[in-house]
Amino acid sequence: MIGNRFVPNQSCTCLWLKPASIYPLPPFIFIIIALLVISVPVWAEELEPGYNSGLGPFQVRSQAPAHTLRLSLSPMVPGKIIPGHFMARLGGTWVNVWADNERYLIDYESLDLDATIGYGISPRIFISLGYDRRNYFGGAMDGLIDAYHDIINFEQQGRSEAPEDQTRITLYGEAGNLLLDTDDLDSLKNAGISASAQYIFHHGTDQWPAIGLTGTLRYGVDTPDGGDDNQPIDLGVSLGISKRWSDRWYTYFWGGFTYFGQNEYLGLQLKETILSAMLALEWRWRPNFSLLAQILAIQGAAEDFGQLSDPFQEITFGLKWQPSNMGVVEFGFIENLSSQNKSPDFGLHLAYTHQF
C-alpha cells in the first residue's frame, strides 16, 4: 500500500484546453436530431398536458468519480406544468465508489444534495433555480457491500483487502509512474447554482410522445482545486421525450449535451464536452404508486486515462409514491452491473417534489 503522500507530477505532459469551435459535430448532430423529432408530430392534435407522463423518471445525475466534480445534467422530460404554480424539490444521492486497476485506485463515498424551486409560466414553459453540493468522506457502506458480494459470490476486485471507511485516490501514468496519492478529498467538495428553462414543443397524442427541450446554466460557487479555476461556468442542453403506452406503462427518453468551463482536476485533463442519454420504464401499479427501472449512459470524463475515458452505464431501480394531497416521494438503488472501475459500486437516492 502506498503511503499517504502527494507526489508532484513534474514529468507529466499536460493536455491543454481545446477551443469549443473544434467540437462542432456532437452538438450539431444533437440539434438536427432534435429538430427532426420535434417536426414529426406538429401536425397532430395534442392531448391535454400531462397525458403522456406518469410520475416521471428519477432525476439522478451521474455519480461517477470525475462527473461529480462538475455539472452533470439530471434527466428532465416533459410532464404536466401548472401555470402560476411553484414546484419545490429536495433530493440526495449517497454512493460508494470503489475502482481499482492498473491506472488508478479510487475509494470513497459521496453525498450529492440538490434543492430546486421552479415556476410554471405556461403549460409549455417551466423555469427553475437550483443549488447542488457534493461532499466526499469515508466508506460507511464498505462492510455491507463486502458482505453482499460474498453472499451472491460476486468478485470483490480487491475491495475486501483495503481498509474500511477510507478515502483515497491514487493515479498512475501510462509507464506506471505515480502521479498522485492522497487520502484528503476535502479539496474535491464542490457546490454550484444553476438556472434552467424547459419548453415543451408538443404534449403528444395517442401515437406520438410529448417532446421538450431544456437548457441549464451552472455557476460553480465552490469549485474543487484545479488548473483553470477562473472559468466555473458550465452549460447544458437536453431533449426529453415522454410516452404513455397504456394506463400502467410509460417510457421516457432523454439525451443531453454539456459544455464545461473547468477541465483540470487532480492533474487529470477532463473532456470539455460530454454526451449522455437516459432510458426509463415506469409501471404504474396504482394511480399514486409506480415502479421504475432506468439506465443512464454517459461518456467517460477523462482525456486518455484508461477506463475513466470510456463510456459507461449507471442503473437505477426504485419507486415513486404520491400520497394524497402531497408531493411525490422517490427512492432508488444505484448499481454499476456493467461498469466496474469507472462508476459507483452502489448507491441510494431519495427525493421529494411538491407543487403549490
ABEGO torsion letter per residue (X at the ends): XBBBBBBBBAABBBBBBBBAAAAAAAAAAAAAAAAAAAAAAAABBBBBBGAABBAEBBBBBBABAAAAABBBBBBBBBBBBBBGBBBBBBBBBBBBBBBBBAABBBBBBBBBBBBBBBBBABAABBBBBBBBBBBBBBBAAAAAAAAAAAAAGBBAGGAAABBBGBBBBBBBBAAGBBABBBABAAAABBBBBBBBBBBBABAEBAABBBBBBBBBBBBBABBBBBABAABABBBBBBBBBBBBABAABBBBBBBBBBBBABABBGGBBBBABBBBBBBBBBBBABAABBBBBBBBBBBBABBGBEAAABBBBBBBBEBBBBBBGBBBBBBBBBBBAAABGABBABBBBBBBBBBX
